[in-house]
Amino acid sequence: MTETATPSAKVLDTLIVGAGISGLTLAYSLHDRQILVSESTGRVGGNITTESSGEFLWEEGPNSFQPKPEMLQLIVDVGLEQELILADRRLPRFVYWQGKLHPVPMSPPAAISSQLLSWPGKLRALIGALGFVPPAMGEQLSQQGGEETVAQFFGRHLGAEVTERLVTPFVSGVYAGDVNQLSAAAAFRRVVQLESVGGGLLAGAIMSQKNRKPVMPNPNLPKTKPGELGSFKQGLQALPLAIASQLGSAVKLKWRLTSLHPTEQQTYIARFATAEDVQQVEARTVVLTTPAYVAAELLQPIASQASQALRKFYYPPVASVVLAYPISALKYPLRGFGNLIPRSQGIRTLGTIWTSSLFPGRAPQGWQVLTSYIGGATDPEITDLDSEQIAQAVHQDLCKILLKPDAQPKVLAVHLWQRAIPQYTLGHEQRWQQITTNLQQLPGIYLCSNYIDGVALPDCVLRAQGRAADINQYLQSQL
Ligand SMILES: Cc1cc2nc3c(=O)[nH]c(=O)nc-3n(C[C@H](O)[C@H](O)[C@H](O)COP(=O)(O)OP(=O)(O)OC[C@H]3O[C@@H](n4cnc5c(N)ncnc54)[C@H](O)[C@@H]3O)c2cc1C
């Protein structure tokens, strides 16, 4: 359905829908152009949700980011360099296994001495890493459209023990996902590619390292070391706020996009429900940075096949539970990043970040803040509990792992994300192909969100910068 555009005083170069990190980065990359960012809620940041009360400061969405160069460049560009804080990379991560916390081995000698894995488990992993890997199961693979699940891929390469005790908790930590549903090729693309480079993961890693061109560190960026994690003194929300302040009046809060229609002039008419009235703008290009299920609704009338494929992306519910305890309530002092819990250990909580051990300024003297995640693809029934029950479930789990028996929590937050993180399940790449093919009939419409090519904040930044380059090229070609 096309519309005839009414002669408009101003046709935007780009309308960006959504003011999460994707939309704001995109807008910042295009800020020399005529742009508008529409955000349905009353705040910028999307998933990034920093909250505070007294001397407590915590995150209810993402907690930290890997300080990759593209992220650091953005931080410098928006004037946040002095606000950046980096967690000590030597802080260990722990896995809870059979009643004990075990540090995740970060080097071959640490793996050899680790008590997290048995000797047969270590040997199996070593043999697989060296390249003695059975081929993928042919029949099973063809039933799954040629794709392996994460459990199948890592089980074949490193054995069942590493998969259960290291891969499964890692998947909980990043995706709140299910290793039996996620596609290895989509969720662990770079790791899966190592198989084609070197047969085994170790040989593949060595060969890719050899083939990689050396990257000169940029002297204008803050110095970081591999393994460090970043945030800001005032929490992650500092980044969206800083970008939005540079964009000024181009960001419209409480502007919810309700419909999108192509015109005969190769532009799009977008209508918004705002706090006061209904608004309409015309734009040459439109980028939807909303979650897939919102993009599916908006595209239904104009790209129904893309819409159908977008509906298939699954976002399980996850609750972030932020509890504070006096230090005296802890079984032992917490020095580390946090702990993850394999699903087989009879503990409902997926994992806990030891927030105030990671970054300074998160808790008053004598207190520890713990941010736990519960729910996810293996436990969607979390939505049956109310906030009090969720806090209680997490507290009871923490009592088994970190706390003395009589510990009492100060509940800072229970944030239930009804649809949290998109799952890169089997068929992911194929769905994305369908979407891009169908959208070719709508030149100037772009999708840019975390349901493709990585969920982490630096992935969102890198993808948004790439999408901005595509849009610039498209707009140039239209002159
Ligand atoms: C609980 C949790 C923990 C996480 N932990 C980490 C972590 O520690 N580190 C990390 O790197 N990543 C983490 N992530 C992932 C990361 O936070 C997200 O991938 C990223 O923030 C997504 O940003 P985005 O801009 O693509 O989408 P979003 O943040 O979802 O932004 C989309 C925006 O679009 C708006 N919108 C929706 N519909 C409309 C409409 N019709 N009109 C206008 N606007 C609309 C929304 O209100 C929202 O502001 C976590 C995610 C969650 C949920």
The ligand as an SDF file (V2000), in Angstrom:
LIG
                    3D

 53 58  0  0  0  0  0  0  0  0999 V2000
   18.5940   -8.2820   31.7250 C   0  0  0  0  0  0  0  0  0  0  0  0
   19.6090   -7.9900   30.6630 C   0  0  0  0  0  0  0  0  0  0  0  0
   20.9760   -8.0510   30.9650 C   0  0  0  0  0  0  0  0  0  0  0  0
   21.9230   -7.7750   29.9850 C   0  0  0  0  0  0  0  0  0  0  0  0
   23.2600   -7.7710   30.3200 N   0  0  0  0  0  0  0  0  0  0  0  0
   24.1760   -7.3370   29.4260 C   0  0  0  0  0  0  0  0  0  0  0  0
   25.5270   -7.0640   29.8410 C   0  0  0  0  0  0  0  0  0  0  0  0
   25.8810   -7.1840   31.0140 O   0  0  0  0  0  0  0  0  0  0  0  0
   26.4060   -6.6390   28.8890 N   0  0  0  0  0  0  0  0  0  0  0  0
   26.0470   -6.4420   27.5870 C   0  0  0  0  0  0  0  0  0  0  0  0
   26.9090   -6.0610   26.7710 O   0  0  0  0  0  0  0  0  0  0  0  0
   24.7620   -6.6440   27.1700 N   0  0  0  0  0  0  0  0  0  0  0  0
   23.8230   -7.0660   28.0590 C   0  0  0  0  0  0  0  0  0  0  0  0
   22.5090   -7.2160   27.6880 N   0  0  0  0  0  0  0  0  0  0  0  0
   22.1450   -7.0040   26.2670 C   0  0  0  0  0  0  0  0  0  0  0  0
   22.0300   -5.5160   25.9010 C   0  0  0  0  0  0  0  0  0  0  0  0
   21.5830   -4.7900   27.0060 O   0  0  0  0  0  0  0  0  0  0  0  0
   21.0390   -5.3310   24.7440 C   0  0  0  0  0  0  0  0  0  0  0  0
   21.3480   -6.1880   23.6690 O   0  0  0  0  0  0  0  0  0  0  0  0
   21.0480   -3.8910   24.2280 C   0  0  0  0  0  0  0  0  0  0  0  0
   20.8680   -2.9700   25.2910 O   0  0  0  0  0  0  0  0  0  0  0  0
   19.9560   -3.7120   23.1770 C   0  0  0  0  0  0  0  0  0  0  0  0
   19.9240   -2.3680   22.7760 O   0  0  0  0  0  0  0  0  0  0  0  0
   18.9990   -1.9210   21.5630 P   0  0  0  0  0  0  0  0  0  0  0  0
   19.1300   -0.4530   21.4190 O   0  0  0  0  0  0  0  0  0  0  0  0
   19.2700   -2.7580   20.3530 O   0  0  0  0  0  0  0  0  0  0  0  0
   17.5080   -2.3150   22.0080 O   0  0  0  0  0  0  0  0  0  0  0  0
   16.6470   -1.7540   23.2230 P   0  0  0  0  0  0  0  0  0  0  0  0
   17.5100   -1.4090   24.3560 O   0  0  0  0  0  0  0  0  0  0  0  0
   15.5430   -2.7430   23.3990 O   0  0  0  0  0  0  0  0  0  0  0  0
   16.0290   -0.3880   22.6370 O   0  0  0  0  0  0  0  0  0  0  0  0
   14.9070   -0.3630   21.7750 C   0  0  0  0  0  0  0  0  0  0  0  0
   14.1250    0.9060   22.0740 C   0  0  0  0  0  0  0  0  0  0  0  0
   13.0120    0.9670   21.1670 O   0  0  0  0  0  0  0  0  0  0  0  0
   11.9130    1.5590   21.8780 C   0  0  0  0  0  0  0  0  0  0  0  0
   10.6750    1.2440   21.1590 N   0  0  0  0  0  0  0  0  0  0  0  0
   10.0060    0.0590   21.1270 C   0  0  0  0  0  0  0  0  0  0  0  0
    8.8950    0.1880   20.3570 N   0  0  0  0  0  0  0  0  0  0  0  0
    8.8610    1.4600   19.8680 C   0  0  0  0  0  0  0  0  0  0  0  0
    7.9740    2.1880   18.9980 C   0  0  0  0  0  0  0  0  0  0  0  0
    6.8840    1.6250   18.4560 N   0  0  0  0  0  0  0  0  0  0  0  0
    8.2570    3.4990   18.7370 N   0  0  0  0  0  0  0  0  0  0  0  0
    9.3700    4.1020   19.2730 C   0  0  0  0  0  0  0  0  0  0  0  0
   10.2450    3.4450   20.1010 N   0  0  0  0  0  0  0  0  0  0  0  0
   10.0050    2.1490   20.3790 C   0  0  0  0  0  0  0  0  0  0  0  0
   12.0170    0.9020   23.2530 C   0  0  0  0  0  0  0  0  0  0  0  0
   11.2880    1.6200   24.2260 O   0  0  0  0  0  0  0  0  0  0  0  0
   13.5260    0.9320   23.4860 C   0  0  0  0  0  0  0  0  0  0  0  0
   13.9300    2.1100   24.1470 O   0  0  0  0  0  0  0  0  0  0  0  0
   21.5190   -7.4620   28.6500 C   0  0  0  0  0  0  0  0  0  0  0  0
   20.1510   -7.4000   28.3370 C   0  0  0  0  0  0  0  0  0  0  0  0
   19.1990   -7.6390   29.3310 C   0  0  0  0  0  0  0  0  0  0  0  0
   17.7270   -7.5290   29.0000 C   0  0  0  0  0  0  0  0  0  0  0  0
  1  2  1  0
  2  3  1  0
  2 52  2  0
  3  4  2  0
  4  5  1  0
  4 50  1  0
  5  6  2  0
  6  7  1  0
  6 13  1  0
  7  8  2  0
  7  9  1  0
  9 10  1  0
 10 11  2  0
 10 12  1  0
 12 13  2  0
 13 14  1  0
 14 15  1  0
 14 50  1  0
 15 16  1  0
 16 17  1  0
 16 18  1  0
 18 19  1  0
 18 20  1  0
 20 21  1  0
 20 22  1  0
 22 23  1  0
 23 24  1  0
 24 25  2  0
 24 26  1  0
 24 27  1  0
 27 28  1  0
 28 29  2  0
 28 30  1  0
 28 31  1  0
 31 32  1  0
 32 33  1  0
 33 34  1  0
 33 48  1  0
 34 35  1  0
 35 36  1  0
 35 46  1  0
 36 37  1  0
 36 45  1  0
 37 38  2  0
 38 39  1  0
 39 40  1  0
 39 45  2  0
 40 41  1  0
 40 42  2  0
 42 43  1  0
 43 44  2  0
 44 45  1  0
 46 47  1  0
 46 48  1  0
 48 49  1  0
 50 51  2  0
 51 52  1  0
 52 53  1  0
M  END
$$$$
